[in-house]
Each structure stands twice: as C-alpha cells, then as structure tokens.
Amino acid sequence: MSAAAGAKFVMWIAPLRPRAEAGFHPAASAALWDAVRAEVEAGGGCLLGHVPQTRFTDEEFTDYAHPNQCGAARWTALMAAQTAANW
C-alpha cells in the first residue's frame, strides 16, 4: 500500500474491552501490532488509536468491542488528540 501524492493514509485501531484483550497472548498481540504499524508506515501512512487497553474500563463497553456512551466520549477525545498531534 502507498499513499497518493498529497494524501495521508491513517489507520485507526479501536479499543477492545480490557477483559477481552486480556485473553490474548501479550507478546503475540504486541508483535502483531508492531507488524501492522511497520506495514502502514512503510506505505507512507500513520497508525493511530492503538493504545494500552488499561485506558478503558469494562464499564465503558456494551460488549467486547463496542464502547458505550462514556467509552465513545473517551475514544472520541483520544482520536481528536492523536489526529491533532499527527496531522
């Protein structure tokens, strides 16, 4: 993948409920996201949004991957801050 001249490719990684993320093997998960980040950056893109799940609580989700109103508000603020810092 490569970004067209003048375009910026941004890939957002949404949070998972901490209880769901805890079931993943931490080293394998870190290796996966390192590989994804490298691929996105090699193509001239920017990977945003993948943050330690400890920033969110189980109470901020309606299920394993969908934030409720409180989680969505926190996620929106995080996206805005990361976008501003990387744009």
C-alpha positions as CSV (number, residue, x, y, z in Angstrom):
1,M,0.0,0.0,0.0
2,S,1.2,3.5,-0.6
3,A,-0.3,6.9,-0.1
4,A,-1.0,9.0,-3.2
5,A,0.8,12.3,-3.6
6,G,-0.6,14.8,-1.2
7,A,-2.8,12.2,0.6
8,K,-2.2,10.8,4.1
9,F,-3.3,7.3,4.9
10,V,-4.5,7.0,8.5
11,M,-5.4,3.6,10.0
12,W,-7.4,3.7,13.3
13,I,-7.3,0.8,15.7
14,A,-10.3,0.9,18.1
15,P,-10.0,-0.4,21.6
16,L,-11.2,-3.7,22.9
17,R,-12.8,-4.3,26.3
18,P,-9.9,-5.0,28.7
19,R,-11.5,-8.3,29.7
20,A,-11.4,-9.4,26.0
21,E,-7.9,-8.1,25.4
22,A,-6.6,-9.9,28.5
23,G,-7.4,-13.2,26.8
24,F,-4.9,-12.5,24.1
25,H,-1.2,-13.5,24.4
26,P,0.5,-10.2,25.2
27,A,3.7,-10.9,23.2
28,A,1.8,-12.2,20.2
29,S,-0.5,-9.2,20.3
30,A,2.4,-6.7,20.5
31,A,4.2,-8.5,17.6
32,L,1.0,-8.3,15.5
33,W,0.6,-4.5,16.1
34,D,4.3,-3.9,15.5
35,A,4.0,-5.6,12.1
36,V,0.8,-3.7,11.2
37,R,2.4,-0.4,12.2
38,A,5.5,-1.2,10.1
39,E,3.4,-2.0,7.1
40,V,1.3,1.1,7.4
41,E,4.3,3.3,7.9
42,A,6.2,1.7,5.0
43,G,3.3,2.7,2.8
44,G,3.6,6.3,4.0
45,G,0.7,6.0,6.4
46,C,0.1,6.6,10.0
47,L,-1.3,4.1,12.5
48,L,-3.3,5.8,15.3
49,G,-5.6,4.7,18.1
50,H,-3.9,1.5,19.3
51,V,-3.4,2.3,22.9
52,P,-3.0,0.2,26.1
53,Q,-6.4,-1.1,26.9
54,T,-5.9,0.0,30.5
55,R,-7.1,3.4,29.4
56,F,-10.6,2.0,29.2
57,T,-12.6,0.1,31.7
58,D,-15.0,-2.8,31.2
59,E,-17.8,-0.5,32.2
60,E,-17.1,1.7,29.1
61,F,-18.2,-1.1,26.7
62,T,-21.5,-2.6,25.8
63,D,-19.8,-5.8,24.7
64,Y,-16.2,-6.9,23.9
65,A,-15.6,-4.3,21.1
66,H,-18.3,-1.6,21.2
67,P,-17.9,1.3,23.6
68,N,-21.0,2.7,25.3
69,Q,-21.6,6.4,25.6
70,C,-18.9,7.0,28.1
71,G,-16.4,4.9,26.3
72,A,-17.3,6.6,23.0
73,A,-16.7,10.0,24.5
74,R,-13.3,9.0,25.8
75,W,-12.4,7.4,22.4
76,T,-13.5,10.5,20.5
77,A,-11.3,12.7,22.7
78,L,-8.3,10.3,22.2
79,M,-8.9,10.3,18.4
80,A,-9.0,14.1,18.3
81,A,-5.8,14.4,20.3
82,Q,-3.9,11.8,18.3
83,T,-5.1,13.3,15.0
84,A,-4.0,16.8,16.0
85,A,-0.6,15.5,17.1
86,N,0.0,13.6,13.9
87,W,-1.6,15.7,11.2
